[in-house]
């Protein structure tokens, strides 16, 4: 029996770019999806596999079928969003996803389907229609094989290999010396997987026996000819859903992630930039929606928490500086569009700039090699993200300078902040006024940190500065490749 979706698209056909993805059962090997691009009358079958065998090392003896369904749902969302190009100024995408699962009656029921629709609309700005069908296929290896040797009572956290993940983990390891940590990583990129492992091994050498690394890669087969969606706004949701599955298998009802508040909330830089060009991957409302979605499916409370929501990135990095571990930062990856050749990180995208700003504000000598500072001049305008971020800081300054009504001025320009407080203060164990004060301080601290290092950040971004690449005290200009 097929369980048809209850929610129907609301827009007219002319407003959509339609895609159908008909998945075969998600497998460790030889899995596939039929991808149909209706606008171009194009059909192609692409191999898609999930590497979840590491989850056999877990606390729970059995892998509940509903957890396996969460994994399969995450794979389907990732695949769909990755294969269908997205143009933020063009037609909206609409996905018709046909996916075999073990419990179609649960995934097709309201309010789960409503929560899923709201989450994906919010994070991807696309319409999603799901047809969950009964899976008729043998279990994957991980579903009937288990080695319950994973640490009990651990803290499970997402592990990207990025600077926030690193600095956050290092801080938590210091704060909770008796606690063990399970790090969970995913993705389809070998470069990122290698980076995750390198940073993990270094952390292990500093804190022996305190951390374990689990990875669940998603692999495409024979999809090289298909143009990928570079925006891929569903990645954060996919990562978090898979992390929830991992945490549950470790006997935990909370998944942690480490992201500074500026990056997590990710307010638009300019009024013209409002929209999905600003990722909502780890936005507080996204984490709340994922928590509600997973809780609905499990039938018990599950939470996704970011303990660094009220920290700037520089504040997160200070534990590295104060403990003589500045070098760790250079092992991490932050770039939105890493290059295939060295230097790998561009140094001028918004993520690289926030990285550079935070290290400089933390008095950490940045040993990372960046294209804009140590490579050839980039083809695109390297100053664009800097100017946008600078404009945002100036906007914050003007808002805070107008009156002592900081929150009122801030939310008049960014009303989403009121929504964040109204919907998440309780889950943060704060009164609304307390949360408002913390958010105001977050942005005030960020403005101060930015202004202290702004002149150093601008080096290399404008043509007139090309001869001054090595003049910043925060940049190491002669390093081994």
N, C-alpha and C positions, 0 to 999 in steps of 0.2 A: 504493500500500500504506500502510495506517495502522500506526503503531507504538504499540501499546497500553502504558500504564504498567505497570510491574512491581509497584509498591508499592500496597497496598490500605489503606483506612482501617481503624483499629483499634477505633473506638468504635461503639456501637449507634446506629441511625438516630435515636432519640429525643434524642440528645445534640447533634444538628447543626441548623444552619440551612443548607440546601443552596442553592447557586447554580451555575448553568451559564453559562459565557461562551464562545460560539462565534464566534471571530474570523474575519473575512475576511482575506485577505493585508494586512498592515500597509503602508499607503501614505502618500505625502505629501499626498494629497487623496482624498476620496471613499472612505476606509476606513470600516469599520463593525464592530460587534460586536452579536450577539444576546445580550441579558442576560436570564436567566431566574431569577426569584425563586420557588423551588418552594414555599416556605411560604405565599406569598400567591397562588400560581398566576398569576404576572404575567410577561408577556413584553414586551420593548421593544427596538427596534433603535436603537443610538446611534452617531453618527459619531465616529470616533477617528482622528486623523492624527498623524504624526510629522514634525517639521521638521528633518531631518538633512542638509539641503543644504550647510550650512557645512563639513561634514566632507570636502567635495571639496578643500578646502585642507589637504593632508596631506603627510606624508613618503612613505608607501607609494604606489606607483603604482596598485595595484589594491586594492580593498576586498575582503578575503577573505569568501567567503559565510558562514563561521562567525561573523565579526564582525557581519555584518548580522543573523544569527540571534540574537546576544546583544542587539542593539538591539531586535529584535522581542519577545524574551522579556521584556525590561525593560518595554516598553510594555504587554504583556499583564498582567504582575504589577501594574503601577501602576493600570491600568484596573480590574482585578478588585477590588483592595483599596479603590479609591476609590469604586466603585459599591455595594459591599455594606456596609451599616451594621454596626458592631461594638459590642457591649455586653459589657464586660469581666466583668460579673456574670451575663450571660445565656448562652444556648446558644452553643457554639463554631461558627464558620463552617466550611463545607467547600466548596471550590471545585472544580468540574470544568471545566478550561480546555482548549478545543480550539483549537489554534494551528497554522497552516500555516508551515513553516520549510523552509529549503533542505537541511538535513541532519538529517532526523528520526531517522535511525539513530544519530547521535551524541548527540542530546539525549535519546533514549529509552533509552540504554544505562546499565547500572550500571558504575562507581559514580557517574556524573554525576547520575542521577536521585535517588540516595540523598543526595548532597551538597545538591542543590537542595531536597529535602524537608526535610532537617535545618535548612538555612538559613532557609527560610520559616516553619517551625514555631517556630524560636527567635525570629525577629523579629516575627512577626505573631500568634502563638498561634492559628493556624488550620491546618486540614488542606488540602492542595493535591494534586489529582490531575490530571496533564497527559496529554493525548492529542496528541502531535506528529504532524502530517500533512504530506505532501509539498506544498510550495508550488508552485502552478501559476499563475504570474502574471509579467508583465514585471518586469525589474529596476527598482528605484528609480533616479532620476537619479544619486544619489551612488555607485551601484555600478558605473557605467560611465563616470563623468566624474571627472577628477582634475586639480588644478592643484598640483603638488608644490612649493609655495613656503613651506611651514611651516618654522619653524626646526628644524634637526636638533640633537640633543643637549640638548633643552630639558627642563625639569622640568614635568610635567603635574600640575595640582592642581585639586581641586574648588573651584568658585567659587559661593557661595551669596549673597554680598552681606551676610553676617553679620559680626559683630565678630571672631569667631575667624578667619574666612577672611581678613579684612582685616589684623588684627594679625599673623597667621601669615605672610601673604605679605610684608608690610612687613619683618618680621624676617628672612625668608629672602632677600629682595632685598639687605638689608644684609650678611648673612652670606656671600653668594655673588655678589660684584659683577660677575663675568664671565658669570654664567648667565642664560639667557633662560627665561621661564616662559609656559606655555600654561595659561590659565584656562578651565575647562569648567563651564558652567552648564546647568541644565535646569528643568523644571517646567511648569505650565499656568497660572500666575498672572502677569498683566501687571504688577502692582505689584512683584512680586519681580524680574521681568525688567528693569524700569526701574531698580530699585535696584541690581541687578548692574552695569548699564551705567554708572550715575552714579559708583559707587565705583571701577569700573575706569578710567574716564576721569580721575579725580583721581589715581589711582596712576600712570597713564601720564604725566601732567603732571610728576610728581616723578621718575619713572624713565623717561625717553623711550626708546622702542624696546626696552624690556626685556620687555614682556608682550604677549600676544595673547589675545583673548577669543573662544571658540567656544561657541555655544549650540545646544541641541537641544530645542526645546519639544515638549511633548505636548499636543495640543489636542482637547478634546471639542466635538462639534457637536450641538446640540439635546438637551442633557442637563440643561437647566435645571430641568425638573420632577422629576428624580430626586434624592432625598435623598442627599447625599454622606457618606461615612465621614470624620468630622472627625479621628479618631485616625490613620488612614492610616499605620500603622507600617511599611509597605513602602517608603515614600518614600526612606529612607536607602539601602536595598538597590538600588532602582531607580537612584538618583543615582550610586551607586558602580559598578554594572554598566555604565551608559552612559559613565561616566568611564573605565572600563577599556577600553572600545571605542575611545574617543578617544585614550587614551595609546598603545594598540597601533598605531593608524593614524599616530601621530607617531613611530613607530619605537622606542617606549619599552616596557620590561617592568615598569615601576613606576608606580603611580598614588599621588600624595600627597593628603592632606587635612589640614586644620589645625583641630584641636579640642583644647581644654584637657582635661587628664586627669579633672578632676572631672565635667565634662559628658559625656565619652566613656564612662567607666565607669558613671556615673549610678546610684550605689547608692540603694536605696530610702530615703526619708526616715524612714519609720516601719515597724514590723513589719507593720502593717495595710495598708501600701501596696505590698507585694511583688506583682509581676506586671507585666503589659504596660502598666500606666498609666505605667511608666517606659520611655521609648523605648530601644531598643538599636541605633539607626541606625548609630552609629559606635563601638560597643563594640569593644574589642580582639578579642573572640572573633568578632564579626560580620566584622571586616576579615579575620581569618584564614580564616573560612569562605568569604568571597567570593574571596579569593586562591586557595584550593584549588579552588573551583568553576570559576573562569576558567582556571586552569592545567590542570585536567582536560579542559576543552573544547578548549583550544588545543594541548594536547600538549606544552607547555613551561612553565617556571616563570614565573609572573606574581605580583607582590606589590602589596598595598595597604598603604601606610605612613602612620602619623601621627607626625611628628617631634616633636609637642608633648604626647605622652601623659603625660609627667612634669612638665608645667608647669601652674600654675594659670592661670586666665584673666587675673588681675592681672599675673602675670609675663609673659604674652604681650603685654599692653598697654603694658608699660614702655618698649619701644622707641619707641612713639609719643610718650610723655611726654619721654623723654630727647633726642629729636630735634626737639622743637618741633612735632610733628604731632598734637597732641591733638585738633584740630578734625576730623580724619578719622573719629573714632569716631562723631560725630553723623550721619555719612552712612550708617552701617550699620543693618541691621535685625536685631533679635533676638527680637521678640515671637512667642509661640506662636499667638496669635489676634489678628493685627493688625486694627484697626478701619478701616472704609471712610472715615470722616471723621477730620479732624485733631483732636487728636493721634492718630497712627496706632498707636503702641505703648502698651500698657496700663500698664506700669510695675510690675505686681504679680504677673504669672505667674512661674513659677520661672526661665524664661529671662531675662525682664526684670530680675528681682532679682539673678541672677548677673551680668548685665551691669552693673547699677548698683553692685553690690558690687565688681566688678573695677576699674571706673573710679575709684571712690572710693579703693580700696586702692592704686591707682597714682598717686594725687594728680592725676587728670585731672578738670577741671571738666566735668561732664556737661551738654552743651548740648542733649541730646535732650529733646523735649517728650513727656511721658507723660500719659495720661488721668488717672491717680491723683493727679498733682501739678498738672496744668495744665488739666484738663478737668472735666467734670461728675462728681459722685460715682458710681462704678460701682454697678450694680444688685447684682452678686454680692459676696460677702464678700471684700474686697481683702486681708484679713490671712491667709487660709488658707495660701497658698504660703509666706509669710514664716514662719509658725508651724511649718510642716513642716520648712523648711530650718533654722530655729533649733533645733528638736528634734534634727535630725541632727547639727548642730555640737555640741550639748551631749552627745550620745551619744559622738561622737569624743573630746571632752574627758575624759569619764569613763573611756573605754577607755585613753587614754594616761596617765591619772593613777593607775591601779590598780597598775601595776608597770612594770618596764623591759622587759617582754616585749611590746613594742608590736605586733609582727606577730601573735603568737599571740592576743592579745586582739582585734585587728582582724578576723582571719579566723574567730575563734569566732563573731562576730556576723555577719560578711559572708564566708561560705565561698567565694563566687564569686571572691574575690581570689586564693585558692590555685589555682583553675582557670586564671585568667589567667596567673599565673606559670608553672604547669606546662606550659601549651600555647603560650605566646608568648615566653618568655624567649629561646629560641634565635633566633627571628626578630627580636628586638630586639638581638641580638648581646650579650646579657648573661648572666652566670651567675645562677642562681636567687636566691642571696643578694643579689647586686647589685640585682636588680629589686625584691626585697622592700624593701630599704633605700630605693630611689627612691620606691616607692609610699607607704611610711610618711612620708617627708619631704613628699610631695605633700599628704597629708591634714593633717599638722601645719602646713604653711604656710597651707593653706586656713583652718584654724581660727583661726590668728593674724590673717589678713587679715580674716576675717569679724568677729571680736571688735573689731577696731580701728574698724570702720565700722558696726556693728550699729545703733547708736542713730540714725544718719542714714538707714539703710534703712527703719526703722519709720515714718518721717514720712509722713503721708498715708494710711497703711494702716488706722489705727484711727480711729474717729469722734472720739475725744477729741483727735486730732492735727490735725483739719481746719483749725484756725486757724493752724497752724504750717507750712503747706506750703512757704513760701519761706525757712525759717530755716536750712536745711542749707547748709554752705559748699560742698557737692558738687553742689548743684542750682542751675541758672540758671532763675529763675522768670519772668523777663520777656524773652522771645525772640520774634522774628518768626515768624509761622505759615508 
